[in-house]
């Protein structure tokens, strides 16, 4: 017999098993967790690209369809990363089988990384399918692949950890719906996904600059098109710092057992 968990090491078996469980959980309902959000995002793309013309942009280099595509892909990545981790933990709590996750010899950081990687996987899968269909209709090259990869991975990891915290905090599905409706969706729609913020009134421009989602979507769009509304360096720093903060917080919450221990 081999030692599954070294006291000072990393429980790779437990980590991989929980990650695999998370992936299989959303793949078992592939149509609901991957296809449905991808189709919804594509409908947003179709409706907005047909109803809004180039004049809504302050650039002649790109059509509105080209401008819109990266923002919608990033929006899909973030929303689905959040949905995966938050729903997984909340459902486990409601069904009473969260103990099956807490009982195995896994450290709090191993739990965090397993759930987070599951959320990243779903977010990137949805983003891949959305991008695949959009790029059939829109022909443009990636300006900076590293920037696209950075913002895709770290935005999904950030929203995955936020989803973990919300799933732990929520006691029923109404609580999770409130977070989605009053936090995630407003921040996403007010982040410049469908427009450049310099077209907003001065007050709304000021508020947009305090919206963390603005820097994520702006950075992701810059990776594709090379255009931006904000400071890319601020976006890089803010996203990295936010990930570190939420990682420490999530590990601490798991360690304390907040809203997990009866």
C-alpha distance (Angstrom), angle and dihedral (degrees) to the residues before:
residue distance angle dihedral
X1 . . .
X2 3.78 . .
X3 3.76 126.0 .
X4 3.82 106.6 -102.9
X5 3.77 94.2 -165.6
X6 3.75 126.6 31.7
X7 3.79 108.2 -154.4
X8 3.80 91.1 -131.2
X9 3.79 96.0 31.5
X10 3.76 138.8 69.4
X11 3.81 123.0 -83.6
X12 3.78 96.9 -129.1
X13 3.80 93.2 170.3
X14 3.80 93.0 53.5
X15 3.79 92.3 42.4
X16 3.80 93.5 51.1
X17 3.81 93.2 43.4
X18 3.80 93.7 52.8
X19 3.81 91.3 43.9
X20 3.80 90.5 50.2
X21 3.80 89.8 48.7
X22 3.81 89.9 53.5
X23 3.80 92.8 48.9
X24 3.80 93.6 47.0
X25 3.80 89.6 47.7
X26 3.80 93.6 63.3
X27 3.80 95.6 32.9
X28 3.81 90.2 57.5
X29 3.79 87.2 66.0
X30 3.81 95.8 34.3
X31 3.79 94.1 154.1
X32 3.79 91.5 54.9
X33 3.81 100.3 40.4
X34 3.82 102.7 34.2
X35 3.79 112.0 15.7
X36 3.83 98.2 40.1
X37 3.84 97.0 52.7
X38 3.80 90.1 42.3
X39 3.81 91.2 53.2
X40 3.82 91.2 46.3
X41 3.81 90.6 52.6
X42 3.80 91.4 47.4
X43 3.81 89.5 52.5
X44 3.81 89.0 54.0
X45 3.78 88.2 51.1
X46 3.79 93.9 48.5
X47 3.81 95.6 46.9
X48 3.80 97.3 44.9
X49 3.80 96.1 41.2
X50 3.80 90.9 52.5
X51 3.80 96.5 43.8
X52 3.81 101.2 42.9
X53 3.80 123.5 58.1
X54 3.79 135.2 -153.4
X55 3.80 92.0 -90.0
X56 3.79 89.7 77.8
X57 3.81 88.7 70.4
X58 3.76 128.8 72.7
X59 3.79 92.3 -140.3
X60 3.77 133.6 74.7
X61 3.80 94.0 -160.8
X62 3.80 97.2 79.0
X63 3.77 137.3 36.1
X64 3.78 119.7 -127.3
X65 3.82 89.0 -106.5
X66 3.79 90.0 58.8
X67 3.80 91.5 45.6
X68 3.80 93.0 48.6
X69 3.82 99.1 48.5
X70 3.85 100.7 72.4
X71 3.80 92.6 45.4
X72 3.79 92.7 52.8
X73 3.80 92.5 46.6
X74 3.80 90.9 51.7
X75 3.81 91.1 45.5
X76 3.82 90.2 53.4
X77 3.81 91.8 48.6
X78 3.81 93.9 51.5
X79 3.79 97.8 42.6
X80 3.80 94.2 49.0
X81 3.80 94.5 44.8
X82 3.80 87.9 54.3
X83 3.81 93.3 44.7
X84 3.81 93.1 51.4
X85 3.79 99.4 55.1
X86 3.80 97.3 34.8
X87 3.80 94.4 50.2
X88 3.81 93.3 43.8
X89 3.79 95.0 55.2
X90 3.80 95.8 38.8
X91 3.81 93.0 49.8
X92 3.81 90.1 48.9
X93 3.81 89.9 51.9
X94 3.80 94.2 46.7
X95 3.81 92.8 47.0
X96 3.79 91.6 45.1
X97 3.80 96.5 -124.1
X98 3.81 97.3 110.9
X99 3.80 85.1 104.0
X100 3.80 88.2 70.7
X101 3.80 87.5 65.7
X102 3.80 97.4 40.7
X103 3.83 98.1 46.1
X104 3.84 100.5 61.7
X105 3.83 116.9 88.9
X106 3.79 95.6 -94.6
X107 3.78 125.9 135.5
X108 3.77 121.2 -129.9
X109 3.81 92.6 -106.7
X110 3.82 90.1 52.5
X111 3.81 90.3 53.5
X112 3.79 90.4 47.6
X113 3.81 94.9 50.7
X114 3.83 92.9 45.2
X115 3.81 94.1 52.8
X116 3.79 92.3 39.9
X117 3.80 93.7 51.8
X118 3.80 89.9 48.8
X119 3.79 89.9 54.5
X120 3.80 91.9 46.4
X121 3.81 90.2 51.4
X122 3.79 93.8 53.0
X123 3.79 93.5 43.1
X124 3.80 93.2 50.8
X125 3.81 92.1 44.8
X126 3.80 91.9 54.5
X127 3.80 90.5 44.3
X128 3.81 90.3 50.3
X129 3.81 93.5 53.0
X130 3.81 92.5 45.1
X131 3.79 91.2 48.8
X132 3.79 92.2 45.7
X133 3.79 93.0 57.9
X134 3.80 95.3 39.2
X135 3.80 93.3 50.7
X136 3.79 89.6 56.0
X137 3.81 87.8 64.2
X138 3.82 99.0 31.9
X139 3.78 119.5 52.5
X140 3.78 113.7 -158.1
X141 3.79 136.4 127.7
X142 3.79 127.3 -120.1
X143 3.80 109.6 -102.4
X144 3.83 96.7 -157.2
X145 3.81 118.7 4.8
X146 3.82 93.9 -169.2
X147 3.81 91.7 57.4
X148 3.82 91.1 48.7
X149 3.82 91.1 49.7
X150 3.81 93.3 46.1
X151 3.79 95.4 51.3
X152 3.83 93.3 40.7
X153 3.81 95.1 52.5
X154 3.77 99.5 38.1
X155 3.80 95.9 42.0
X156 3.81 89.7 52.9
X157 3.81 91.7 46.0
X158 3.82 90.8 49.6
X159 3.80 93.3 50.3
X160 3.81 90.5 43.3
X161 3.80 90.6 57.4
X162 3.79 91.5 44.5
X163 3.80 87.1 52.0
X164 3.81 90.6 51.8
X165 3.80 90.9 52.9
X166 3.81 92.6 46.8
X167 3.81 91.4 47.1
X168 3.79 90.3 51.8
X169 3.80 92.7 46.8
X170 3.80 98.0 44.5
X171 3.78 118.1 88.0
X172 3.79 97.3 -173.2
X173 3.79 139.5 13.0
X174 3.81 92.1 -97.9
X175 3.80 89.3 65.6
X176 3.79 91.4 53.3
X177 3.80 91.9 46.8
X178 3.81 88.8 53.7
X179 3.81 91.9 53.9
X180 3.80 91.4 47.8
X181 3.81 95.1 46.3
X182 3.80 99.1 40.0
X183 3.81 102.8 32.2
X184 3.81 115.6 18.9
X185 3.81 100.5 38.7
X186 3.85 97.2 42.5
X187 3.82 92.3 47.3
X188 3.80 90.0 48.6
X189 3.80 96.6 47.8
X190 3.82 92.7 44.2
X191 3.80 93.6 49.9
X192 3.79 100.4 85.1
X193 3.79 95.9 -95.4
X194 3.81 92.6 136.0
X195 3.80 101.2 25.4
X196 3.79 145.9 18.1
X197 3.79 110.4 -95.7
X198 3.82 92.8 -134.3
X199 3.81 86.6 76.2
X200 3.81 90.0 61.6
X201 3.82 124.8 93.4
X202 3.79 113.9 -92.5
X203 3.81 94.7 -101.6
X204 3.81 92.9 52.0
X205 3.81 90.8 46.9
X206 3.79 88.5 55.1
X207 3.81 91.5 50.0
X208 3.81 91.9 46.0
X209 3.79 89.9 56.7
X210 3.81 88.2 59.6
X211 3.79 92.2 50.8
X212 3.84 109.7 100.4
X213 3.81 90.9 -157.2
X214 3.80 88.8 61.5
X215 3.81 91.8 63.7
X216 3.81 92.1 46.0
X217 3.80 95.5 51.6
X218 3.79 92.7 38.6
X219 3.81 90.7 53.0
X220 3.79 92.4 46.1
X221 3.81 90.7 50.8
X222 3.80 90.5 48.2
X223 3.82 88.9 56.4
X224 3.80 89.3 57.4
X225 3.79 104.8 35.2
X226 3.79 106.6 15.6
X227 3.82 92.3 -124.7
X228 3.79 126.5 113.5
X229 3.80 143.3 175.9
X230 3.80 96.9 -157.0
X231 3.79 140.4 33.1
X232 3.82 111.4 -68.8
X233 3.80 91.5 -157.1
X234 3.80 89.6 57.1
X235 3.81 89.3 49.6
X236 3.81 92.3 50.9
X237 3.79 92.8 47.8
X238 3.81 95.8 42.3
X239 3.81 93.9 48.6
X240 3.80 93.2 47.1
X241 3.80 93.4 46.2
X242 3.82 91.9 46.4
X243 3.80 90.6 52.6
X244 3.81 91.7 51.7
X245 3.82 91.8 47.8
X246 3.81 94.6 48.2
X247 3.81 91.9 43.9
X248 3.80 91.8 55.4
X249 3.81 91.5 43.3
X250 3.82 94.1 48.6
X251 3.81 92.5 48.8
X252 3.81 90.0 49.2
X253 3.81 92.1 49.7
X254 3.81 91.7 50.7
X255 3.80 89.9 47.9
X256 3.81 92.7 50.5
X257 3.81 91.8 46.1
X258 3.80 91.1 -134.7
X259 3.83 110.1 -173.6
X260 3.81 88.9 -10.3
X261 3.76 103.4 81.9
X262 3.74 115.9 69.7
